[in-house]
Amino acid sequence: MRYYETLYLLKPNLTDEDYQETVNKFNNLIDQYKGVRIKVDEWGKKTLAYEVEKFSKGFYILVNYCAEPEINDKLNRAFKLDDRVLKYQTIKLSDNANLEELKPKEEDDEGAEITDSENKEQVTSNQEADNGI
């Protein structure tokens, strides 16, 4: 399986119902073609860098998933045929994806994951080193 990232923009004038219907449509399409969704990140309504179809805002949705290469043709066709989609782009992140590594990790009993406080301490000490302190 390959690891993909797809970012698509929806028209800003969609109702909440239409918005959810569209997101679910594309999520179900990935599932239908035996893809595995890793993460669906809905960024909300953001200002576009330039106008697209006379819209200056749009809903951003980022989907990370693993699937076979044939899924790209199916997704691209669905994006093109759906009038609610302004733009879309799919990027292949990896040819051979390991699903176990890509799934969101839960903290081990041993505490193997770095906590936010440890991460902040590490960033602070790195900043001090950069400043010559």
Contacts in CASP RR format, 6 or more apart in sequence:
PFRMAT RR
TARGET T0000
AUTHOR 0000-0000-0000
METHOD contacts of the structure
MODEL  1
MRYYETLYLLKPNLTDEDYQETVNKFNNLIDQYKGVRIKVDEWGKKTLAY
EVEKFSKGFYILVNYCAEPEINDKLNRAFKLDDRVLKYQTIKLSDNANLE
ELKPKEEDDEGAEITDSENKEQVTSNQEADNGI
1 35 0 8 1.000
1 36 0 8 1.000
1 66 0 8 1.000
1 67 0 8 1.000
1 68 0 8 1.000
1 96 0 8 1.000
1 97 0 8 1.000
1 99 0 8 1.000
2 66 0 8 1.000
2 67 0 8 1.000
2 68 0 8 1.000
2 69 0 8 1.000
2 92 0 8 1.000
2 94 0 8 1.000
2 95 0 8 1.000
2 96 0 8 1.000
2 97 0 8 1.000
3 38 0 8 1.000
3 64 0 8 1.000
3 65 0 8 1.000
3 66 0 8 1.000
3 92 0 8 1.000
3 93 0 8 1.000
3 94 0 8 1.000
3 97 0 8 1.000
3 102 0 8 1.000
4 64 0 8 1.000
4 65 0 8 1.000
4 66 0 8 1.000
4 67 0 8 1.000
4 71 0 8 1.000
4 72 0 8 1.000
4 90 0 8 1.000
4 91 0 8 1.000
4 92 0 8 1.000
4 93 0 8 1.000
5 62 0 8 1.000
5 63 0 8 1.000
5 64 0 8 1.000
5 90 0 8 1.000
5 91 0 8 1.000
5 93 0 8 1.000
6 62 0 8 1.000
6 63 0 8 1.000
6 65 0 8 1.000
6 75 0 8 1.000
6 88 0 8 1.000
6 89 0 8 1.000
6 90 0 8 1.000
6 91 0 8 1.000
7 60 0 8 1.000
7 61 0 8 1.000
7 62 0 8 1.000
7 63 0 8 1.000
7 88 0 8 1.000
7 89 0 8 1.000
8 26 0 8 1.000
8 60 0 8 1.000
8 61 0 8 1.000
8 63 0 8 1.000
8 79 0 8 1.000
8 85 0 8 1.000
8 87 0 8 1.000
8 88 0 8 1.000
8 89 0 8 1.000
9 48 0 8 1.000
9 52 0 8 1.000
9 58 0 8 1.000
9 59 0 8 1.000
9 60 0 8 1.000
9 61 0 8 1.000
9 85 0 8 1.000
9 86 0 8 1.000
9 87 0 8 1.000
9 88 0 8 1.000
10 19 0 8 1.000
10 22 0 8 1.000
10 58 0 8 1.000
10 59 0 8 1.000
10 61 0 8 1.000
10 84 0 8 1.000
10 85 0 8 1.000
10 86 0 8 1.000
11 53 0 8 1.000
11 55 0 8 1.000
11 58 0 8 1.000
11 59 0 8 1.000
11 84 0 8 1.000
11 85 0 8 1.000
11 86 0 8 1.000
12 45 0 8 1.000
12 55 0 8 1.000
12 57 0 8 1.000
12 58 0 8 1.000
12 59 0 8 1.000
13 55 0 8 1.000
14 22 0 8 1.000
14 59 0 8 1.000
14 84 0 8 1.000
18 84 0 8 1.000
19 59 0 8 1.000
22 82 0 8 1.000
22 84 0 8 1.000
22 85 0 8 1.000
23 40 0 8 1.000
23 42 0 8 1.000
23 61 0 8 1.000
25 78 0 8 1.000
25 82 0 8 1.000
26 61 0 8 1.000
26 63 0 8 1.000
26 75 0 8 1.000
26 78 0 8 1.000
26 79 0 8 1.000
27 37 0 8 1.000
27 40 0 8 1.000
27 63 0 8 1.000
29 74 0 8 1.000
29 75 0 8 1.000
29 78 0 8 1.000
30 37 0 8 1.000
30 63 0 8 1.000
30 65 0 8 1.000
30 67 0 8 1.000
30 71 0 8 1.000
30 75 0 8 1.000
31 37 0 8 1.000
33 67 0 8 1.000
33 68 0 8 1.000
33 70 0 8 1.000
33 71 0 8 1.000
33 74 0 8 1.000
34 67 0 8 1.000
34 68 0 8 1.000
35 65 0 8 1.000
35 66 0 8 1.000
35 67 0 8 1.000
35 68 0 8 1.000
35 71 0 8 1.000
36 65 0 8 1.000
36 66 0 8 1.000
36 67 0 8 1.000
36 99 0 8 1.000
37 63 0 8 1.000
37 64 0 8 1.000
37 65 0 8 1.000
38 64 0 8 1.000
38 65 0 8 1.000
38 66 0 8 1.000
38 102 0 8 1.000
38 103 0 8 1.000
38 104 0 8 1.000
39 62 0 8 1.000
39 63 0 8 1.000
39 64 0 8 1.000
39 104 0 8 1.000
40 61 0 8 1.000
40 62 0 8 1.000
40 63 0 8 1.000
40 64 0 8 1.000
41 61 0 8 1.000
41 62 0 8 1.000
41 63 0 8 1.000
41 64 0 8 1.000
42 59 0 8 1.000
42 60 0 8 1.000
42 61 0 8 1.000
43 59 0 8 1.000
43 60 0 8 1.000
43 61 0 8 1.000
43 62 0 8 1.000
44 58 0 8 1.000
44 59 0 8 1.000
44 60 0 8 1.000
44 61 0 8 1.000
45 57 0 8 1.000
45 58 0 8 1.000
45 59 0 8 1.000
46 57 0 8 1.000
46 58 0 8 1.000
46 59 0 8 1.000
46 60 0 8 1.000
47 56 0 8 1.000
47 57 0 8 1.000
48 55 0 8 1.000
48 56 0 8 1.000
48 57 0 8 1.000
48 58 0 8 1.000
52 86 0 8 1.000
52 87 0 8 1.000
53 86 0 8 1.000
55 86 0 8 1.000
58 86 0 8 1.000
64 93 0 8 1.000
64 102 0 8 1.000
66 97 0 8 1.000
66 99 0 8 1.000
66 102 0 8 1.000
72 90 0 8 1.000
75 88 0 8 1.000
75 90 0 8 1.000
76 88 0 8 1.000
76 90 0 8 1.000
79 85 0 8 1.000
79 88 0 8 1.000
105 113 0 8 1.000
107 113 0 8 1.000
114 122 0 8 1.000
END
